[in-house]
Amino acid sequence: MKRFFALMICLCLCAMAVDKKTFFSGPTEVPANLPANELFPKGQLLPFGFYSFGGGSDSKRGELLTEEQRHADQDYITKNGCITLIGPAYELNDCVIADAKRSGLKCAYTMHSIGKNQFLVDGYNLGSKDGIAKMLKEKGEPNWEGIRAEIANIMKAVGNSPEIAVWNLVPEEVRPWKKQEIAILKFVAKTVRELDPLKRPCALYLPNHYGAGTMKNFFPPLDISWRGMYVNYAGKKDKRIWARWCIEQQLVAIKDQPGAVCWGLPEMFKNPKDPADVKNIPTWVRHDVYVALAAGAKGILIFSGSRRSNFAENRKIYLDAYLQVSKELNGPKALAQIYMFGEPKNDLTLSITEGPESIHFNNQKTEINAPPLCMSNMAWKNARYLTIVNSCDQQVTAMLDGLPYGSDVGIEDVMAEKPSFMVVPEGNTELVFKPWEVKILKVYCKE
């Protein structure tokens, strides 16, 4: 009998040892076949950047900075953050490649006729919905060969530029219920793929209110989903869980398009309505970026880096907050690798013990209830990395459970100034979240 119990104890200990080994197994290296200087998924860099890099002015809409001022603005961003991308540049499209080269970044190039802030075919600006409507009214049918010829001209001029990482198609906010608008978009995307010598992905800005059903119409032809995620602009300041819902809608929309990814598009263009909320801007920024990544986004593109009248002071607060997050992701901590190359797991639970168990919000006429905590559970480099985001404007306490047992198992707060190992021997631990707080925890065995 003693031998039997000894054997059972031995088997249990072995099982626990196997469980730990299995629990912490996962990818340990960035895929060697991915270039270090290309954007994910073609390379190792997490896309993180701004629309209108160096654009706008503090004076009035439509006014631009001098070249010296533009470069100074861009230098501040590159020297104080770890961005990888210049987003669509609108009126600066003709200098976006040079700006990218100067800054050592990749860029999104807008499909505009060379030297024009428009996509011109037969004198019609097919880069705007109004231009398409005018062309249809006067001609009745797009000049498909003319569209192809104009794309060929663009490719001849810039197609071999290695700085271009993404083609930004036009017009923005295509309405898929307008048959000719979506037909033109599909033709443009197909032609870009055929003529692009470097075979880069296509993207298009989709508006803040499109849901999964509407967005499905764009996949195909698009490869990257860019949908506005402007929480405050949408009136969801205290319902920031809406940002997570935005990403989830994009993931539903792209699920049938092989290789498609979605990016989070948080906001930087609007002063808080209540001046007392200015102090919350850094917290909002951290929440919106990390909840997007935790929900499944594979890039961050902020709208917008442009300067605006009556926005300079708060733009600086927003900008510095985004740059700080970019350093956490693409700097020495290299947290971006977790979201790009970690292996998703679903073997841990978060049970709320204090605070609201669900948040009610709406998107237009859709009523939604969702738990306030979002958790990304990634196996990476012999550890688990948990990104847990509280999307509630109240404090929430939760029990994290499902960890392996053992006095050598513990957690470390990755974002702490001096991270320390806290033993979690019984497989669970209590966590307390401030409103909109982000925690990034590393779970591992300490040798």
Secondary structure as the mmCIF struct_conf table of DSSP 4:
data_model
#
loop_
_struct_conf.conf_type_id
_struct_conf.id
_struct_conf.beg_label_comp_id
_struct_conf.beg_label_asym_id
_struct_conf.beg_label_seq_id
_struct_conf.end_label_comp_id
_struct_conf.end_label_asym_id
_struct_conf.end_label_seq_id
HELX_RH_AL_P HELX_RH_AL_P1 LYS A 2 PHE A 23
TURN_TY1_P TURN_TY1_P1 PHE A 24 PHE A 24
BEND BEND1 GLY A 26 GLY A 26
BEND BEND2 GLU A 29 GLU A 29
TURN_TY1_P TURN_TY1_P2 ALA A 32 ASN A 33
BEND BEND3 LEU A 34 LEU A 34
TURN_TY1_P TURN_TY1_P3 ALA A 36 ASN A 37
BEND BEND4 GLU A 38 GLU A 38
STRN STRN1 LEU A 39 LEU A 39
TURN_TY1_P TURN_TY1_P4 PHE A 40 LYS A 42
BEND BEND5 GLY A 43 GLN A 44
STRN STRN2 LEU A 45 LEU A 45
HELX_LH_PP_P HELX_LH_PP_P1 LEU A 46 PRO A 47
STRN STRN3 PHE A 48 PHE A 50
BEND BEND6 TYR A 51 SER A 52
TURN_TY1_P TURN_TY1_P5 PHE A 53 GLY A 54
STRN STRN4 GLY A 56 GLY A 56
BEND BEND7 ASP A 58 SER A 59
TURN_TY1_P TURN_TY1_P6 ARG A 61 GLY A 62
HELX_RH_AL_P HELX_RH_AL_P2 GLU A 67 ASN A 80
BEND BEND8 GLY A 81 GLY A 81
STRN STRN5 LEU A 85 ILE A 86
HELX_RH_3T_P HELX_RH_3T_P1 TYR A 90 CYS A 95
HELX_RH_AL_P HELX_RH_AL_P3 VAL A 96 SER A 103
TURN_TY1_P TURN_TY1_P7 GLY A 104 GLY A 104
STRN STRN6 LYS A 106 THR A 110
TURN_TY1_P TURN_TY1_P8 ILE A 114 GLY A 115
BEND BEND9 LYS A 116 GLN A 118
STRN STRN7 LEU A 120 VAL A 121
TURN_TY1_P TURN_TY1_P9 ASP A 122 GLY A 123
STRN STRN8 TYR A 124 ASN A 125
TURN_TY1_P TURN_TY1_P10 LEU A 126 GLY A 127
BEND BEND10 SER A 128 SER A 128
HELX_RH_AL_P HELX_RH_AL_P4 LYS A 129 LYS A 139
BEND BEND11 GLY A 140 GLU A 141
HELX_RH_AL_P HELX_RH_AL_P5 TRP A 144 VAL A 158
TURN_TY1_P TURN_TY1_P11 GLY A 159 ASN A 160
TURN_TY1_P TURN_TY1_P12 PRO A 162 GLU A 163
STRN STRN9 ILE A 164 ASN A 168
BEND BEND12 VAL A 170 PRO A 171
TURN_TY1_P TURN_TY1_P13 GLU A 172 GLU A 173
TURN_TY1_P TURN_TY1_P14 PRO A 176 TRP A 177
BEND BEND13 LYS A 178 LYS A 178
HELX_RH_AL_P HELX_RH_AL_P6 LYS A 179 LEU A 195
TURN_TY1_P TURN_TY1_P15 PRO A 197 LEU A 198
STRN STRN10 CYS A 202 LEU A 206
TURN_TY1_P TURN_TY1_P16 ASN A 208 HIS A 209
HELX_RH_AL_P HELX_RH_AL_P7 ALA A 212 MET A 215
HELX_RH_3T_P HELX_RH_3T_P2 LYS A 216 PHE A 218
TURN_TY1_P TURN_TY1_P17 PHE A 219 PRO A 221
BEND BEND14 ASP A 223 ASP A 223
STRN STRN11 ILE A 224 GLY A 228
TURN_TY1_P TURN_TY1_P18 VAL A 231 GLY A 235
TURN_TY1_P TURN_TY1_P19 LYS A 237 ASP A 238
TURN_TY1_P TURN_TY1_P20 ARG A 240 ARG A 240
HELX_RH_AL_P HELX_RH_AL_P8 ILE A 241 ILE A 254
TURN_TY1_P TURN_TY1_P21 LYS A 255 ASP A 256
BEND BEND15 GLN A 257 GLN A 257
TURN_TY1_P TURN_TY1_P22 PRO A 258 GLY A 259
STRN STRN12 VAL A 261 LEU A 265
STRN STRN13 GLU A 267 GLU A 267
BEND BEND16 PHE A 269 PHE A 269
BEND BEND17 LYS A 273 ASP A 274
HELX_RH_3T_P HELX_RH_3T_P3 PRO A 275 ASN A 280
HELX_RH_AL_P HELX_RH_AL_P9 ILE A 281 ALA A 295
TURN_TY1_P TURN_TY1_P23 GLY A 296 GLY A 296
STRN STRN14 ILE A 300 ILE A 302
STRN STRN15 PHE A 303 PHE A 303
STRN STRN16 ARG A 307 ARG A 307
TURN_TY1_P TURN_TY1_P24 SER A 309 ASN A 310
HELX_RH_AL_P HELX_RH_AL_P10 ALA A 312 ASN A 330
BEND BEND18 GLY A 331 GLY A 331
TURN_TY1_P TURN_TY1_P25 PRO A 332 LYS A 333
TURN_TY1_P TURN_TY1_P26 LEU A 335 LEU A 335
HELX_RH_AL_P HELX_RH_AL_P11 ALA A 336 PHE A 341
HELX_LH_PP_P HELX_LH_PP_P2 GLY A 342 GLY A 342
STRN STRN17 GLU A 343 PRO A 344
STRN STRN18 THR A 349 GLU A 354
BEND BEND19 GLY A 355 GLY A 355
BEND BEND20 GLU A 357 GLU A 357
STRN STRN19 ILE A 359 ASN A 363
TURN_TY1_P TURN_TY1_P27 GLN A 364 LYS A 365
STRN STRN20 THR A 366 ALA A 370
BEND BEND21 PRO A 372 PRO A 372
STRN STRN21 LEU A 373 ALA A 379
BEND BEND22 LYS A 381 ALA A 383
STRN STRN22 ARG A 384 ASN A 390
BEND BEND23 CYS A 392 GLN A 394
STRN STRN23 VAL A 396 ASP A 401
HELX_LH_PP_P HELX_LH_PP_P3 LEU A 403 TYR A 405
BEND BEND24 GLY A 406 GLY A 406
TURN_TY1_P TURN_TY1_P28 SER A 407 ASP A 408
STRN STRN24 VAL A 409 ASP A 413
TURN_TY1_P TURN_TY1_P29 VAL A 414 MET A 415
BEND BEND25 ALA A 416 LYS A 418
STRN STRN25 PHE A 421 VAL A 423
TURN_TY1_P TURN_TY1_P30 PRO A 425 GLU A 426
BEND BEND26 GLY A 427 GLY A 427
STRN STRN26 ASN A 428 PHE A 433
TURN_TY1_P TURN_TY1_P31 PRO A 435 TRP A 436
STRN STRN27 VAL A 438 CYS A 445
#
